[in-house]
């Protein structure tokens, strides 16, 4: 590596005489303990209220409540969990984590929330350790306090920023908590494997294992090898001996093998379809340029939410951008241009750190950036890892001005430090409010509707949640509003039909179920419910016809078979028909 020139470093990281970070002393170890405890305290404090949160009607029921796969840890079930199924996203570590939770907590949401919080907190601690190494490598003569504060501030912002609430407070966000934990663990082990010593081989194997687990937790884990390469290209990870170089080459070989094995599995799931909106979709109007413009607009929205988190939403509207003259698209283009200009004009040291921060965001976001179009264009959870690059850049800037102020009066230095504390305090306030929004389905979707009145999915999900609570008038309003915005959503008609059935309006229920089937003739639950409401209205022949169609389409469906047999007995003057309760489907 080239010799360090103090003039190249930000002021916050200027060397301090007599201080060496290569062999931390007792005070440095104590400092590490203090900052680790600080992260643990802040993260657990801010998310403690999530322990009272319920399962939501957004994926929690399908992934946990009604998921029979998580009910057993038998060998046969473990084989099922780790067996890929074409057309379904392959995330066996997430399913296994739910299965472990189920053994401890059954269906008590407290345990599932606790696991998310612990994983997120552990990820923040590992991020601290990794960035401590990275910062001391970028600035080898910097003071221990400057290095430690830079790493601590970044880890704290990651731990408490409200943009990460979706990944932590949402039970179905488990895969992102797992992704964060294994990503930070893999990066820390990767950094340690570059140091001298025979035992460093174990860090290499641990980093490789963390990579595999990250990919098996979430498809976004494919970005982790890219972060390893970024660390080497920018010199963020120091290789101290030739043995470390050999370990690095072996590591790259292992990563190639892992990618060769897992890539076909992930690709088959991506292009084959899926139930979570992650399956590959086509470009809008078959024009990739529209997807590019949309993602530039989304990029601007992400940075807006990172700086001023007032517009966070659990479900953003997937509106497409078709004009390069859109204000947000232009802002993103200008920002990218300014970044490239800054890289060209920066000195060697600044170029490396700037490349590291910008490259981290780009690599972390790349799998969700719609290079291959997916169902959802924007979600807070998609930048759970990517945002760390922005947080680290902010930490470097604040500490630069903080040290510049230290050359002046003590009051100026104190003001800068208080400003850093103030950033964390403000984020804590936003996050505390955001966690409360995830308390249950009604609070979650009410917030989403309030921020985007034209969000048909939010109205539909809120209507479904209100219907389950017996607030039928409100449920009808929101479900009807959802259909006004998007009259082609079969599941909304189905839920509205269930609400009308609950209030005794058979005619309206029949109309809704017929509309559901007109949009999706294979909607078996709608067919069964239509048969039930016809039977209750006295139309036994119509009911028998619906049940027959349901049985023909799904011979294994127990409800269709039982109701069909019952209505046939009535038609043959058997005892009174007692149909099963109408079937429901989550939004």
Protein Blocks (a to p, Z undefined) as FASTA:
>chain_A
ZZddfklpcfklgccehiafklccfklmmmmmmmmmmmmmmmmmmmmmmmmpccdfehjl
mmmmmmmklmpccfklmmmmmpccehiacdfklmmmmmmmmmmnopafklmmmmmmmmmm
mmmmmmmmmmmmmmmmmmmmbcfklmmmmmmmmmmmmmmgmklmmmmmpmklmmmmmmmm
mmmmmmmmmmmmmpgcjklmmmmmmmmmmmmmmmmmpmklmmmmmmmmmmmmnopaccfb
fklmmmmmmmmmmmmmmmmmmmmmmmmmmmnopjeopaccddehhiaklmmmmmmmmmmm
mmmmmmmcckgcfbdcfdddfbfkbmklmmmmmmmmmmmmmmmmpcfklmmmmmmmmmmm
mmmmmmmnomaacfblbdfklmmmmmmmmmmmmmmmmmmmmmmmmmmcfklmmmmmmmmm
mmmmmmmmmmmmmmmmmmpmmlmmmmmmmmomklmklmmmmmmmmmmnopamlmmmmmmm
mmmmmmmbfklmmmmmmmmmmnopaklmmmmmmmmmmmmmmlmklmmmmmmmmmmnopam
lmmmmmmmmmmmmmmlmklmmmmmmmmmmmnopacddddddddddZZ
